[in-house]
Every structure is written in C-alpha cells, then in structure tokens.
Amino acid sequence: MAVQKIQTGLRINEMTYAKLKTLSAEENRSINNLVEYIIQKYLNDYEKNNGAIPLADIQSD
C-alpha cells in the first residue's frame, strides 16, 4: 500500500538551499527526501521530549 503524501511549497533562502543541495548530494538523496527526513527527525525528537503532538484536521483542497 502506497503512502499518500501531500505536496506543499517551501520557501527557503539561497544559502539554506545550497547547503541542503550539498548534503543531499553527499547522502545520495533528493533534496525533498532530505528535507522530509530532517522534519521527521525533528518531530520525533520533539515528541520524545514533550509527548505526542495532537493532530490537526487535514482538509483536502
């Protein structure tokens, strides 16, 4: 069963983009995959320290 993903726009400054591009190349990942990994790691660390984050309703456009 495929995981459904939501597409979103992300605006970041050029320096951050350049650093992400470098890291993604070093890790043989896409920038999108690296950003998703970084966000998931942050959420996991946050919940480990603060408990579960209640989920907001997700509405399709």
JOQUI-V190835 format. One record per residue. N is the residue number from 0. D_CENTER is the distance of its C-alpha to the mean C-alpha in Angstrom with 2 decimals. Layout:
n = <N/N>
d_center = <D_CENTER/D_CENTER>
This chain:
n = <0/1/2/3/4/5/6/7/8/9/10/11/12/13/14/15/16/17/18/19/20/21/22/23/24/25/26/27/28/29/30/31/32/33/34/35/36/37/38/39/40/41/42/43/44/45/46/47/48/49/50/51/52/53/54/55/56/57/58/59/60>
d_center = <21.12/18.10/14.85/14.55/11.34/11.32/11.28/10.50/11.63/10.11/12.87/12.81/16.02/17.58/17.65/13.93/13.52/16.39/15.06/11.75/14.18/16.47/14.19/12.84/16.56/17.67/15.45/16.34/12.86/11.74/9.71/7.43/7.40/7.05/4.06/2.60/5.36/5.28/3.58/5.85/8.37/8.67/9.31/11.64/13.39/13.86/15.37/17.44/18.98/19.25/19.44/17.66/15.87/17.92/16.31/17.03/18.74/16.78/19.26/19.39/20.79>
